Amino acid sequence: MVMRFGVIGAGRIGKIHGGNIAARDDARVVSVADADARAAGALAKATDAKVAAIDDILADKGIDAVAICAPTDMHADLISRAAEAGKAIFCEKPVDLDVARIKACLKIVDKAGVPLMIGFNRRFDPNFAALQQRLVDGVAGEVELVSIISRDPSPPPVSYVERSGGLFRDMMIHDFDMARFLLGEEPVAVMASGSSVVDKAIGAAGDVDTAAVILETRSGKICQISNSRRATYGYDQRMEVHGSKGMLRAGNIHETTVEFSGAKGVAADPVQNFFLERYEAAYRAELAAFIKGAKKGTALSPSGHDGLKAGLLADAATLSAKEHRRVEVKL
């Protein structure tokens, strides 16, 4: 059976998901909606679909699933409406910036009984997924310390920062989900610190561009997360897990594997520059998992409740950094 999609949002991430849907034999894009008619038309043309209003996509009985790629402040409302329309739902992170709104939205989804996956794509990165599977297999023994590094090549414009919800809710939320994915045990406390040293305009907008977080679990496992809005050498995405039997590590992916060795040392090509290329395979894999799970009726992961837990950790980190104290959480 071919799963028929409506894509809501034809911006950068909508183009990724729309193109990946159109490239599959078991799925196709039926309709595309976007407030920008030009963007909607371009994606519809690229995916052999039609342009439609959001209301029409949700009312269309010929559409099985929606891919929500719209701005964050539209996610919860669109998830709720799609659930009530009986659609399978794939939505980019986060569900919402407000935890109360997330909880209300998930009640509607649970009542409707429709599939919902949240786009924490890093779980599907082949390297990170392989690392996590080896943890499950016991290769590193009992997890003791997790380290996650995520640094963007350059800061976003202040206009984006002002509506992003802050670094902890916008950028580090991916790392909170990965921390839960790797720890195998829920965090119970958060300690966070943040500053604005990359772009003073970000600080003036009330956000931070450099941050570190420590998560603690009840048994004593620790996860340390480092974020920066600037990495002059490219998109820095690394993690390692130290356990009772040894350490597992997943490093950056370079533009090529070519190295030059000479009298002055060894030189390699730069790491990939941003998330579009770094997580290209992850986006395809998460779509495959969504389609497979939705068709079979199996539980989807990351779920809406995974999105809620990441949001709770982001809120705790925001509060911790603001008040300079340890904040307990209950997930």
Stockholm file with secondary structure:
# STOCKHOLM 1.0

chainA/1-331         MVMRFGVIGAGRIGKIHGGNIAARDDARVVSVADADARAAGALAKATDAKVAAIDDILADKGIDAVAICAPTDMHADLISRAAEAGKAIFCEKPVDLDVARIKACLKIVDKAGVPLMIGFNRRFDPNFAALQQRLVDGVAGEVELVSIISRDPSPPPVSYVERSGGLFRDMMIHDFDMARFLLGEEPVAVMASGSSVVDKAIGAAGDVDTAAVILETRSGKICQISNSRRATYGYDQRMEVHGSKGMLRAGNIHETTVEFSGAKGVAADPVQNFFLERYEAAYRAELAAFIKGAKKGTALSPSGHDGLKAGLLADAATLSAKEHRRVEVKL
#=GR chainA/1-331 SS CCEEEEEECCSHHHHHHHHHHHTCSSEEEEEEECSSHHHHHHHHHHTTCEECCHHHHHHCTTCCEEEECSCHHHHHHHHHHHHHTTCEEEEESCSCSCHHHHHHHHHHHHHHTCCEEEECGGGGCHHHHHHHHHHHTTTTCSEEEEEEEEECSSCCCHHHHHHHCCHHHHTTHHHHHHHHHHHSSCEEEEEEEEECCSCHHHHHTTCCSEEEEEEEETTSCEEEEEEESCCTTSCEEEEEEEESSCEEEECCCBSCSCEEEETTEEEECCBCCSHHHHTHHHHHHHHHHHHHHHHHTCCCSSCHHHHHHHHHHHHHHHHHHHHTSCEECCC
#=GC SS_cons         CCEEEEEECCSHHHHHHHHHHHTCSSEEEEEEECSSHHHHHHHHHHTTCEECCHHHHHHCTTCCEEEECSCHHHHHHHHHHHHHTTCEEEEESCSCSCHHHHHHHHHHHHHHTCCEEEECGGGGCHHHHHHHHHHHTTTTCSEEEEEEEEECSSCCCHHHHHHHCCHHHHTTHHHHHHHHHHHSSCEEEEEEEEECCSCHHHHHTTCCSEEEEEEEETTSCEEEEEEESCCTTSCEEEEEEEESSCEEEECCCBSCSCEEEETTEEEECCBCCSHHHHTHHHHHHHHHHHHHHHHHTCCCSSCHHHHHHHHHHHHHHHHHHHHTSCEECCC
//
